Amino acid sequence: MVSHGERPAHPFVGSPRILGDMSSDLDAPLDVLVRAPQPGAEDLSEPLRSRWSPSVYDDAHTLTRAEIDQLLHAAQWAPSAGNSQPWVFFVCERGSANHDRLVPHLSRGNSGWVPRASVVFVTAAHVLTGNDADAPAYSDYALYDVGQAAAHLTLQARSMGLHSHQFAGFDHEALAADLGLPATHVLLTGIAVGVQGDPASVDERTAARDERPRERRGLDEIARAGTFLEPWA
Ligand SMILES: Cc1cc2nc3c(=O)[nH]c(=O)nc-3n(C[C@H](O)[C@H](O)[C@H](O)COP(=O)(O)O)c2cc1C
């Protein structure tokens, strides 16, 4: 029951819920599942269908250690070239020392919303083999692999009723130094994870970000039926 002063009911606002088998959600109108429109995404399965990147997070929400581990497990079990697993995830829980390291290096555009998320995973790729005995056999595809592991993490988050928003707008050099990143690795992105917050609790500019239409290039642009000049009609 919702009493006065409590947040109004919204499927993905408040405590995360485990969506489990989301096949029954497929018949639900999209605006019940998500706030942002997803034109063209209607034929996707969950959790792909309701994934998007909100910027308004509930800054009172925290994740348990088990939930954070579960998100990391999704990345851990992503495929990688030669099973090299060329990734490192720096866990930056809100209020932690790593969070304090991250926040000062955020770009102006990201500093308004990223700190409110429950946790941020800062991703790094092992791109140089180096002389270490445990150096991965393959590193040519490290960027591809980390991107894929990140995608798995975001979809695991969605299936746990959480939202995520990846970002690259931060001072990579300064944060790499503060995190003690070795020269064999390159810092790539942050993945902010949490639950949606009340738009009224953030500044107008941040709230307006979540009202922006989501658009995509058409299949004729991103796919080819033959050679490069033959679009997928
Ligand atoms: C590598 C990468 C870097 C990104 N950098 C930023 C960023 O610095 N700030 C931001 O607000 N969003 C950032 N995004 C989020 C994208 O803007 C967002 O995913 C895109 O607009 C599509 O929206 P959707 O995720 O809601 O489908 C980034 C996403 C990726 C994958």
The ligand as an SDF file (V2000), in Angstrom:
LIG
                    3D

 31 33  0  0  0  0  0  0  0  0999 V2000
   30.8210    3.7690  -24.9310 C   0  0  0  0  0  0  0  0  0  0  0  0
   29.6540    4.6280  -24.5130 C   0  0  0  0  0  0  0  0  0  0  0  0
   29.8900    5.9210  -24.0380 C   0  0  0  0  0  0  0  0  0  0  0  0
   28.8340    6.7170  -23.6020 C   0  0  0  0  0  0  0  0  0  0  0  0
   29.0970    7.9460  -23.0370 N   0  0  0  0  0  0  0  0  0  0  0  0
   28.0860    8.6400  -22.4580 C   0  0  0  0  0  0  0  0  0  0  0  0
   28.3710    9.8000  -21.6910 C   0  0  0  0  0  0  0  0  0  0  0  0
   29.5200   10.2000  -21.4840 O   0  0  0  0  0  0  0  0  0  0  0  0
   27.3090   10.4540  -21.1250 N   0  0  0  0  0  0  0  0  0  0  0  0
   26.0180   10.0250  -21.2840 C   0  0  0  0  0  0  0  0  0  0  0  0
   25.1050   10.6470  -20.7380 O   0  0  0  0  0  0  0  0  0  0  0  0
   25.7320    8.9030  -21.9770 N   0  0  0  0  0  0  0  0  0  0  0  0
   26.7240    8.2030  -22.5610 C   0  0  0  0  0  0  0  0  0  0  0  0
   26.4540    7.0290  -23.2310 N   0  0  0  0  0  0  0  0  0  0  0  0
   25.0560    6.5560  -23.3380 C   0  0  0  0  0  0  0  0  0  0  0  0
   24.5400    6.7540  -24.7410 C   0  0  0  0  0  0  0  0  0  0  0  0
   24.3650    8.1160  -24.9830 O   0  0  0  0  0  0  0  0  0  0  0  0
   23.2300    5.9680  -24.8910 C   0  0  0  0  0  0  0  0  0  0  0  0
   23.4740    4.5930  -24.6990 O   0  0  0  0  0  0  0  0  0  0  0  0
   22.6520    6.1820  -26.2860 C   0  0  0  0  0  0  0  0  0  0  0  0
   22.2020    7.5140  -26.3930 O   0  0  0  0  0  0  0  0  0  0  0  0
   21.4940    5.2650  -26.5660 C   0  0  0  0  0  0  0  0  0  0  0  0
   20.5030    5.4260  -25.5840 O   0  0  0  0  0  0  0  0  0  0  0  0
   19.8880    4.1580  -24.8380 P   0  0  0  0  0  0  0  0  0  0  0  0
   21.0160    3.4780  -24.1100 O   0  0  0  0  0  0  0  0  0  0  0  0
   18.8520    4.7260  -23.9060 O   0  0  0  0  0  0  0  0  0  0  0  0
   19.3240    3.2520  -25.8740 O   0  0  0  0  0  0  0  0  0  0  0  0
   27.4930    6.2380  -23.6880 C   0  0  0  0  0  0  0  0  0  0  0  0
   27.2620    4.9330  -24.1760 C   0  0  0  0  0  0  0  0  0  0  0  0
   28.3220    4.1350  -24.5750 C   0  0  0  0  0  0  0  0  0  0  0  0
   28.0330    2.7220  -25.0520 C   0  0  0  0  0  0  0  0  0  0  0  0
  1  2  1  0
  2  3  1  0
  2 30  2  0
  3  4  2  0
  4  5  1  0
  4 28  1  0
  5  6  2  0
  6  7  1  0
  6 13  1  0
  7  8  2  0
  7  9  1  0
  9 10  1  0
 10 11  2  0
 10 12  1  0
 12 13  2  0
 13 14  1  0
 14 15  1  0
 14 28  1  0
 15 16  1  0
 16 17  1  0
 16 18  1  0
 18 19  1  0
 18 20  1  0
 20 21  1  0
 20 22  1  0
 22 23  1  0
 23 24  1  0
 24 25  2  0
 24 26  1  0
 24 27  1  0
 28 29  2  0
 29 30  1  0
 30 31  1  0
M  END
$$$$
